[in-house]
Amino acid sequence: MSGLLALLDDVAGIAKVAAASVDDVIGQAAKAGSKAAGAVIDDAAVTPKYVQGFSADRELPIIWRIARGSMINKLVYLLPAGLALSAFAPWAIPPLLMLGGSYLCFEGAEKVAHVLGWGHGHEDYEGKADTVEDPAHLEEQKAKGAIKTDFILSAEIMTISLAAIPESNFWMEAATLATVAIMITVAVYGSVAIIVKADDVGLAMARARLGLTRAIGRGIVAVMPGFMKLLMIVGTAAMLWVGGEIIVHGAAQLGWHGPENVIYGIAKSISAAVGDASGVVKWFAKAAMNGILGLALGFVLIPIGEKVITPIWRALAPKAI
């Protein structure tokens, strides 16, 4: 009997350790995932456009296909690559982060430029209007394009998350990164599905018998266009803020501390004047300055991206357009 009790005690101890490890993984994954907020918001903001123009019954299947592709991107390709970098070439992580941050700045600045009427963006090109395809082929093309775009954003999310994970053993890092991948994919594409189908739900509710239900349905239909615009604005702002912050932090990791020190000093001076709300003001001040820096860098990168990189990419991979 005493042996059985000792065995049960050992099992309970192992279970506690396992539970603590799970808690550690989830906690680290939540913290790491929050660092990639800008890319996550942009992912959620960008994806709904890929189902525009399709019938309502095709929207969820397309989103599911993109979500599945996103999960494969993260778990099959990016997770092993990230762990290999962490183990064998950690020095490469800051430059790769800065490359991804530059992409976020470019995308954000391009959207701002388009709103200001300064260009049409790298997705508009000569002959695009002539590439009309049958619906099945168009759906295939849209889904593949979305998965390729997701790969870039997922690479940024996974790299940011990897850099935010505390130094640990291989299996803890792998479990944490896998948890980040699953949590973010479910959150992004679950949110996208809700956003895309909100109009249909609102229309269905607007035809209900109960007056309150009809009013709520009409309200959903009326609110969704404005919500989509707000989501795009927030997504663009998040891209510029996170992209700028990545560039500044990466430069500091590579030995150039000037930009980070200047931004920190100005934010500290601003926050010192507001008293109790100093922490919030300091955060917003840093985010605003990082966003302005990201926008400026993005404007510099627009001609390079549109006139050099994008034409080369289309020439090398025309089926990816």
Number of C-alpha atoms within 10 A of each C-alpha: 6 7 8 9 10 11 12 12 12 12 12 12 12 12 12 12 12 12 12 12 14 15 12 14 22 18 14 23 27 17 15 24 25 17 18 23 18 23 27 24 19 24 25 21 23 18 23 19 11 18 20 12 10 13 9 13 8 11 19 17 13 20 22 15 16 23 23 15 18 26 23 16 20 25 18 11 13 23 23 15 16 23 19 13 16 19 10 9 11 13 12 11 18 21 16 16 23 21 17 23 28 23 23 30 35 28 25 27 26 26 19 20 18 12 11 9 9 11 15 14 17 16 9 11 12 6 7 10 8 7 7 9 10 7 12 9 11 14 19 13 17 20 22 18 17 26 23 18 15 22 20 16 22 25 22 26 28 26 26 25 24 26 17 17 18 11 11 9 8 13 10 18 22 19 18 24 30 21 20 26 26 16 15 25 21 16 13 19 22 15 14 21 19 12 17 21 13 17 19 15 15 22 17 14 22 21 14 13 9 10 12 12 16 18 15 15 23 19 15 20 18 13 14 16 12 11 13 15 12 13 17 18 17 15 23 27 25 24 32 34 26 24 33 29 23 25 26 23 18 22 18 16 13 11 9 13 14 12 16 18 13 12 18 17 14 15 22 18 14 15 20 15 11 13 9 10 11 17 15 11 19 21 14 14 20 21 21 19 20 24 24 17 20 30 28 16 20 28 18 14 18 23 14 13 19 20 11 11 13 15 15 13 12 12 11 10 10 10 10 14 14
